[in-house]
């Protein structure tokens, strides 16, 4: 009986470690750091595979209303030196939703920085840490 309990416990521990490893490999990491007059939210779970995808951002104001007409600059940097950053712009939106064509050029940890600028040159910036597998 003790052998069976020990085996079940070991199996449960191994399964837990496996599940945690899998979940850690496909999650967003870190927290969003934000400054400025607007809130920038990365919507959904962007593709975490190398290649073409799109990033979707929702921009709202201080009373949580969608903001259109901003100029969004999105810059992706890897966390290690030597990689050319990916930079894209988005100028069109509908109900605060900005869609940015994107390409993950390499596996690894990325820092995506989004800068939103309005016509009066007020700006906001948000940072997202993502792991690409």
PyMOL commands that set and color helices and strands:
alter all, ss='L'
color gray80, all
select helices_A, chain A and resi 2-25
alter helices_A, ss='H'
color red, helices_A
select strands_A, chain A and resi 28-36+39-42+51-60+71-78+86-90+97-104+108-117+123-132
alter strands_A, ss='S'
color yellow, strands_A
deselect
rebuild
show_as cartoon
